[in-house]
Amino acid sequence: MAVGLVLLGGVTSRAAPGGEDPFEAGLQLFRAQRFAAAAVALEQARAQRPHDPDVLLLLGIALYRQGNFRRAIPLLQEVARAGPPDLQATARLFLGLALQALGAMDEAHRELNRAARGDVGTAGRALARRLQPQRLSASLLLSPEVDGNVPLSDATAWSLRPEDSVDGDLLVQGTVSLRPLRHLGLSVGNTTLYRQQMRLHRFSLLLQSSWAAYSYLGLNHRVRALAALTYALMGGNMLYLEGEGRAWYRARLWSELGLSLSYALRYRDYRQTEFLPFSGHTHTAQVELQWGLSPEPITASLGYLAQREELKPGQQKTDDFRAWAHGPLLRVRGRLHGRLELLASGGVLLRVFDLLPAHQGLRGDIQLQGDVSMSVDCTRWLEVFAGASILYNHSTDPAFTWIKPVGYLGLGGHLSTW
C-alpha cells in the first residue's frame, strides 16, 4: 500500500468552497485506506467530472484495492491513454497489477514495462521490474499413489481377485523451461516423468518429453500452441514414440463468460507387441463454455469433446481399433480460502468402433471419468495436494469392461529466476 500512496504525488486536494467536495472526501478516505468508502465518494465525483484524470486514477486504484479488477481496468486505461504525464505511469502500474490479477499476463507485462520507464519513483520501478516474467523456470512434483487396477483387468476378474491388480507407486515429475525473450510468450523445455510401481514392476513407466510452446494471455483473447516429441519406456523396454501438436484459443464473450476451442493431433508408434494395434493418429477437438477466471472464487466450464482414433488396423478384425468418440465434460474450481483450492471434473465418452466385432454387432464403449482434488499453497513456491479419481469403462465386449480407482497425495514445488 505504501507504493500506492507514494505514487499519488500528482493528485492534489481541491476542496470546494461552500460545501464538501466528494473528490476531497474520497481523497481523504483513500489516504486512510478506507477504499470501499473512498470508491463511493469518488463515484460521486466522477458523476460531476466524468473525465477528470485525478478522479479516474483514485477510483481505479480504490477498486483495484477491493479486488474489483474488471471495473478498475477501463478507468486506469483512460488515464494511461489521455491523462497528464505525471499520472500516466502510475495508472499503467496499477493497470498492470489488475491485468495480472486476472491472468492477462502479456498485457500486464506490457503495461508494467511501460510503467517502469515512467515517473513512478524508485519503489514503483522496483515493483514493476520485479513482476516482469522470469526466463528460467523449474518445477518438481512428488506423489505416492494407490492404483486400484494397474493392468486394466476386466471387471469380472478384478472383482474376484482385486489384490492381483492393486499396486502402489511413486510418481516423480520434473520440468525445466526457458523463455528466451522476456516479452514474447515463446518457451522451450523438457519434462521427465517416472512412475515406479512397488509390486507390478513391468508397469513402471518413464516418459521423456521435449517441447516448444507459444502463449498469449490477454484480457479478451488468449492463445496457446504446443509441439512435443515424447518417448516412453514401460518395464524398462521401449513402449512408444509420440509426436503431438496442440492449439487452443479462448475469447471473452461477456463479463466472466468465455468460449474456448482446442484441437490436438497425436501420433503414437507403439513398439511392444501387445500394443501394436494402438499405433496411429488421434484427432481431438473440444469446445468449452467457461465462466470465471482466477482469482474468482468459483470458476466452471461445460464442454463437449469429439475424437477420431485413426489407428493402424492389424491382420484380423479383432486388431482393428479405429473408432469415433464424443461426449460432455464438466470442470469446477473453487477457491475456498486464500490458500485452499478444490478442483472437480467429470465426463462421459461414447466410443463406437468402425469394424471391431463384439457379441452383439460392433463393439461400443461408454467411459465415465471423475476426479476430485484439493491443494494448499504452503508458500509462494510449495504446495501440497491430495485427490482421488475413478475411471469406468463399460463395453459390449465384456473383456473390455473395467474399473480403475486411484488415490494420490503429494508435494509440488516451482521456482523461477533470471
Stockholm file with secondary structure:
# STOCKHOLM 1.0

chainA/1-418         MAVGLVLLGGVTSRAAPGGEDPFEAGLQLFRAQRFAAAAVALEQARAQRPHDPDVLLLLGIALYRQGNFRRAIPLLQEVARAGPPDLQATARLFLGLALQALGAMDEAHRELNRAARGDVGTAGRALARRLQPQRLSASLLLSPEVDGNVPLSDATAWSLRPEDSVDGDLLVQGTVSLRPLRHLGLSVGNTTLYRQQMRLHRFSLLLQSSWAAYSYLGLNHRVRALAALTYALMGGNMLYLEGEGRAWYRARLWSELGLSLSYALRYRDYRQTEFLPFSGHTHTAQVELQWGLSPEPITASLGYLAQREELKPGQQKTDDFRAWAHGPLLRVRGRLHGRLELLASGGVLLRVFDLLPAHQGLRGDIQLQGDVSMSVDCTRWLEVFAGASILYNHSTDPAFTWIKPVGYLGLGGHLSTW
#=GR chainA/1-418 SS CHHHHHGGGGCCCCCCTTSCCHHHHHHHHHHTTCHHHHHHHHHHHHHHSTTCHHHHHHHHHHHHHTTCHHHHHHHHHHHHHHSCHHHHHHHHHHHHHHHHHTTCHHHHHHHHHHHHTSSCHHHHHHHHHHTSCCSEEEEEEEEEEEESCTTCCCHHHHHHCGGGTCEEEEEEEEEEEECSSTTSCEEEEEEEEEEEESSCGGGCEEEEEEEEEEEEECSSEEEEEEEEEEEEEETTEEEEEEEEEEEEEEEEEETTEEEEEEEEEEEEEECSGGGGGGCEEEEEEEEEEEECCTTSSEEEEEEEEEEEEEECCCSSGGGCCCEEEEEEEEEEEEECSSSEEEEEEEEEEEEEEEEEECSSSEEEEEEEEEEEEEEEECSSSEEEEEEEEEEEEEESSGGGCEEEEEEEEEEEEEEEEC
#=GC SS_cons         CHHHHHGGGGCCCCCCTTSCCHHHHHHHHHHTTCHHHHHHHHHHHHHHSTTCHHHHHHHHHHHHHTTCHHHHHHHHHHHHHHSCHHHHHHHHHHHHHHHHHTTCHHHHHHHHHHHHTSSCHHHHHHHHHHTSCCSEEEEEEEEEEEESCTTCCCHHHHHHCGGGTCEEEEEEEEEEEECSSTTSCEEEEEEEEEEEESSCGGGCEEEEEEEEEEEEECSSEEEEEEEEEEEEEETTEEEEEEEEEEEEEEEEEETTEEEEEEEEEEEEEECSGGGGGGCEEEEEEEEEEEECCTTSSEEEEEEEEEEEEEECCCSSGGGCCCEEEEEEEEEEEEECSSSEEEEEEEEEEEEEEEEEECSSSEEEEEEEEEEEEEEEECSSSEEEEEEEEEEEEEESSGGGCEEEEEEEEEEEEEEEEC
//
